């Protein structure tokens, strides 16, 4: 259980901020946050740390192919058989549309994705993987599978399955308005 205490923020007389009690208040009223070194105070912190750790495992594979994590997210959501719209790809990749467009431009320049007009509406542009893009995705997925298998061995198959189940539940939590 995380205990909290209220300390002066130094912003104004009325502005007080609630900090975990494991953080210590210095004599000058400022908070020393260096006392939290291990563990995670929030789910957000734990998820961010897990994501960073996971991406570090794949970093060599992505760097060797000159891909960013966002570009990999986009490529891994595409197919060489069926095209998707930019808005669909941005949503699947959890990227802002402007970022997805910028990444798509770079991937198209490298010959990893194609853009074609949809048959039913020539104004709609569909995006998919080129043969070269599909080969690149297959090679990164092989590395991703190797790293995931290492994790599965380290934590056990039952814990791995439970982790996947719980992460799916977290991903499905609706955002409050």
N, C-alpha and C positions, 0 to 999 in steps of 0.2 A: 504494500500500500504506500502510495506517495503522499507524504505529509507536506503541507504548504504553510508558509508564513508570509505575512505582509511586511514589506520593507519599503523604505522611502526610495522613490525612483530618481529623485534629484530633478525631475521635470518641473514640478510646481508643488506648492504646499498641499494641494488636494490630490495630486496624482500619486497613488500608491499602486504598486504592482505585486501580484501574488507570485512568489517563487517557491520552488520545492525547498523544504526545510533542510535538505542535505546541502544546499548552497549556503555559504556562510556570509554574514554581513560583516564588512570591514568596519574599522573605527570611523572612517569618514562617511559611512552611510551607503557606500556602493556595495554591490554584490560581487562576491568572488565565486565564479561558476566553475572553477577548476577542480572542485571537490567531486564533481560527477565525471568519472573517468571511464568506468565500465558500466555495462547495462544501458538500458534505454528507458527514459522517463515516459515516453509516449509511443503509441503505435506508429505514428508518423516517423519518428526517429528510427524505430526498428525496421520499418519497411524501407526507408531511404538507405539505411546501412546495408540491408540485405541486397537491395538493388545495386548499390555501388560495388559490393563484394562480387555479386554475380557478373556484373559487367567487366570487372577487373579480370575475371577468369576468361572472358571472351575477348578482352581487349587486344590480345596478340593476334587473334584470328581476324578481327576487324581492322586493326592497324595494318596488317600485312596486305589487306585488300583495299586499303585506303577508304574505309567506311567509318562513318560516325555511328553512334548508337541509334540516333534518329533515322539515319538512312537504312540501317539494318532493320529497324522496326518496320519501315515502309516496304523494303524488299521482301521481308519474310511474310508479309500479308498479301503479296501478289502471286499470280499464277501465270504460266506461259500459255494457258488455254483460254482464259476468260479475262476480259478487261473490266476494270472498275472505274468509276468516276473519281475525280480528285477529292471531292467532298467525302465520298465513301472511304477512300484511302486515308484521308486525314483523320476521320473518326476512328477507323480501325487501328491506326497507329497512335492514337491519342495525341495528335499534334495540332496546333493551330493551322488553319488552312494556308495562311501565308508562309509558314515554315515548311509545310508539306510541299507547296508549289516550288519554293526555292530548292528544296532537296530533290524534287522530281526533275527540275531543270538540270541539276548537276548529274543525276543518275542517267538522264537521257543523253547528255553530252558524252558520257562514258560508254554509251551503247548498252546499258544494262536494262533499260525499260523502253517500251514502245508506246506511242500515242497514236490512236486512230479514232476517226469519227464513228460514232455509233450508227448502225444501219437504220434503226428506227427514228433517229433524230440526229442529223448531221451536225447540229450545233453542240451536241454532247460529245466530249472527248473521253475515250476510255484508255486506261493505262494498264499495261501488263508487262511481264518479263520477256526479254529477248532470250534467245538460246544462251548467250553469254551470261546474262543475268541469272537464268535458271541454274547454270553450272556453278556460278558463284554462290548462290543461295544453298545449293546442295552441299558445297564444301564447308560453308560456315555451319550449316545444320549438323554436319557430321561432327564438327568440333564441339558444338553445343551439346550434342547427344553424349559425347565422351565425358564432358564436364558434368552433365547431369547424372550420368552413371556413377561417377566418382562420388557425387553428393549422396546418391541413393545408397551406395555401399557404406558411406560414412555414417549416415543417420538411420539406415535400415529401410527396407521396402515399406513396412507398415507406417513408419513416421513420414516417409516421402509421400505416400498416398494421402495421409492425413494433412500434411502441409499443403498439397495441391488442393485438397477439398476445402481447407480453411481459406486459402488465398482466393479461391473462386467465390466463396461467401463474402469476403472483404471487398472484392471487385464488384460485387452485385449490390452493395449497400447504396441505396438512393441518396442523392445529395439533397440536403434540406434547403428549402427556399428561404 
